[in-house]
Amino acid sequence: MSTKTESFSSSIKLVECPRDAMQGLHDFVPTALKIEYLNLLLQVGFDTLDFGSFVSPKAIPQMRDTEEVLAGLDLSSGTKLLAIVANLKGVENAVKHPEIKYLGFPFSISETFQQRNTNSSIVQSLNTVEEMLNLCDQHGKEAVVYLSMGFGNPYGDDWNTDIVTHWANELVQKGVKIISVADTVGVSTPEKITAILPPLVQQFPNIEFGLHLHSTPQQRLEKIEAAFAAGCTRMDSALKGFGGCPMAADDLTGNIATENVISYLSSKGVQLNLNMEKWGEAMMVSNRIFNSN
């Protein structure tokens, strides 16, 4: 039993997503406050911090200071940085920064959302992924591709598990090594998680699969339980469940709350080796960011 718990814990990567939490806030969060908050989260000891994005400031004005924020971060904890990009220009900007380990690209399997989110078609986005992979190879980065709208969409675009598998296969054929199935609008259920993730893991054993789920507070725990029961080894979440995608819908659901993930895994005897004192400090600072919006 102890051996199983040890292998379970060593294989799980927790990805904290303050970028996703902040990007839709109406009032601009001062750069110095972002840096203070992110540095506390870095000291907690997550595997990865989704800290910012290289996208159009007109589309996501909250992230217009990503380069300034990056310059103020203390990376001594070993937590890796992930930045979101939405087009080739964003990729070219992001790869210039040696501090960034991962580039995340939202690849929607809903044509409507791909146009809304990146102003390009699915086919065009697949070409962008290919160019991103080349640039990542040249600059020592790793690509994380999100299967956005991976659990369904509100636009009436076709969706089923075969479509999810088809696009996952297309990405793998291009050379993608890390795929995160993203909910985006909170339509995932334990049943969908169970139907989607295990077959992907089985079909593509050399690919790292993660989940980026959005949820109402009432549904968080059942989704977390289903995710880990289905073999999830890479989980995105955000402190207090803040955030949502401003490009997706007006009635937003938040992210999975990191404290719920920590609590669940701890209850299963998983040793996460997180600095909970710094986590508490980050909780306090978060009140200055999110309560004013």
N, C-alpha and C positions, 0 to 999 in steps of 0.2 A: 504493500500500500504506500509506503513512504517513497519507494522508487518511482511510482506513478506520479505522486505529487511533485517530486523534484523535477521530473522531465516535463510535467505540465507547466510548472512555473518558469523553467529555464527557456521554454519555447515561446512564451507570451511577450509580445511587444505592446506596450501601452503608448499611444500617440496622443499627446495633449494638444488641443486645437484652439488656442486663444485667437488665432486669425479668424477662424469660422465664428467664434463667439462675438468678436468685435465688429466684423465687417459690415453688418447691417445697422449699426447704431447711428442714430440721426445726428447727434452732436459729436464733433471731432474730438477724439481722445488725445490730449497733448502727448507729444513724442516722449517727453521725459517720464510721463506716467506709464506709457506703454513699456518703456525700457525697464522701469522699476518692477512692473508686474511680471514681465517675461523673465527677468533675471531671477526672481523668486521661483517661478515655475521651473526654470532650468536647474536650480539647486535641489528641487524635489527629487530629481533623478529618473524622470521618464526616459524611455528609449529614444523618443523623437518628439520634437516640438514643432508643430505647424504654426510658424510664427508670423508669416506675412505673405504678400503676393506681389508679383510683378505684372500688374494688369493696368488697364487704362484708369487714370484717376477720375475720369468722367463716369466710368462704370461703377467703380468702387472707391469713392473719395476717401474713405476711412484708411485705406492702405497706401495712400500717396507718399507716406514717409517711411516706407519699408527699408530703404537703403540707410536712412539716418538711424532708424531703430537698430538695424543690424550692426552698425558701427558701435553701438553702446552695449552690446551683449557680452556677457562673461561665459565662455564656453568651457570653463575648467572642469565642469561636472562630467563631461563626456556625452551629454545628451546631444543627439544629432539634430540639425536644423532642416526643416522642409519648407519650401516656398512654393506657392501655387502660381502656375503660369497658364495663360489661356490662348496664346498664339506664339508664333515664332519670335516675334520681337521680345516678348516676355522671357522666352527661353534664352535668347541671346544676352539679355540683361542679367538674368539670374546666374548663368554659368560663369560670369566674370568674378563671382565672389567665392573665394576658396572656403569660406566658413560654412557654406551651404552644402549639405550632403545629398539631399533629395530634392528633385523637382516633381511637383504633383500636377497632373493634367486631368481636367474633368472631361472624360469622353462619354458623352451621353448616348444611350441606346434609344433615346426618344429624339426623333428628328426635330420636333418643335422646340424642345429644350436646348438642343445643341445650337440652334440658330439664336435663341434668346440669350444663351449664356456666353457663347464665344463668337457669335455672328458668322458661323460657318456651318456647312453641312457635315453629316457623319463621315462621308467619304473624304471631304477636305480635312477633317480632323484626324482621320487615320493617316493621312500624309504628314500632318503636323507631328503626330506621334513618331513617325519614322524619322523625321528630321531632328526631333528632340532627342531620340535615342542616339543618333550620330553625334550630336553636340555633347550629350552626357558622356559618351565614350571618350571624346576628345579632351574633356575637362575633368574627368574623374568623378562624375556625378552618377547617381542612380535615379532612374525614372520610376515614379509611382503613378499608375494610371487608375483613375476612379471610373468604374462603370456606373456613371451617373444615371439616375432613374432606374437603377437595377432591380427595383422591386415593384415597378409599375409607375405610371405617370397620370397626371390629371388632365391630359390633353386629348385623350382618345387615341393616341398612337398605339399600334400593336405592341403587346407585351406578353411574353410567356417565358418559361424556363429555357426553352430551346433557343429563343432569341438571345437570352443572357449567355448561354453556352457558346452560341455562334460568335458573338463579338469577343468573348474571352479568348476563343480560339484564334480569331483574327489578330488580336493583340499579341498573343503568345508567338504566333508565326512571324510577327514583326520583330520579336526579340524582347518584349516586355517581360520582366522577371517578378514584378510586384504589382498585383491587381487588388484594388479595394472596391468591393461592391457597395455602392453608395445609395442610400435611401432617398435623400434630398428633400422629400416632402412628407415623410412620416407614414408612408403606406405599408411599410414592412410589418409582418406579423411573425410570430414564432413558427407558424406553418410554412410561410414563404422562406424564412431563413433556413429551416430544416430541409426544404425542397431544393434550395439553390446551392448552399455552400458545400455539403458533403460530396455531391457529384463532381463539382469543380475540383475539389482537392484530390479526389480519386482519379479524375481524368488527366489532371496536370500536376503530378506529384512533385515536380521540380520548381513550381511557381509558388511564391509566397502570397497567400490570399488574406485579405483583411476585410473588415466591415466598418463602414462609416454610416451609422444609423441616426436618424432623427426620430423624436418620439415626444408624446405628451408625458408628463410626469407619471401618470397612472400606468402607462404601458412600459416604462423603462425596465423594470426588473424582469418581466417575462421575456423581453427581447434580449437582455443580457444573459439570462439563463439559457435561452435557445441558442444564442451565438456560441457560447463556450461548449455547450453540449454538442453542437454541430462541428466542433473542431476549429473554431476561430483561434488564430494565434497572433493576430494583429488587430487591435481594437482602437478605434478613434473615439475620443470623448472630450468633453469640455467641462471645466469647473462649473458646478451648479447647473449644468445643462443649458448654459447660455447659448444663444446663437441660432442661426438658420440661414438659408440661402436667400438673399434679397432678390435674386434673379428668378426664383422659382414660383413664388405665390405671395399673395398679400397676407394670408392667414398662416403665419409661420408656426411650425413646431420646432422645439429646441433640439440641441444635441443630446446624446446620452450623457448623463451626469457622471463625471469622473469619480466622485465620491461613492456613487452607487456601484461602479465597477470595482473600486478598491474594496468596498465592503463585501461584495459578493465573493471576490477571489480570496479575500482574507478568511471568510467563513468556510472556504473549502480547504484551508490550510496552506494556501499558496504564499510563499515568501516573496514579497515584491521589492523589499529593500529600498523603500522610499523614505525620504526625510519628511516625516509628518509635521515636524515643527515648521519647516519652510512652507509646507502645504497650508498650515494654519495661517501663516503670515500672508500667503497669496490670497487666501479666502478674505482676509481683512482688506487688502488692497483692492480686491475685486469690487467691493462696495463703492469705492470711489469712482470706478469706471462705469459700472452698469446701473447703479441706482439713480444716477443723475440723468440717465437717458430715458 
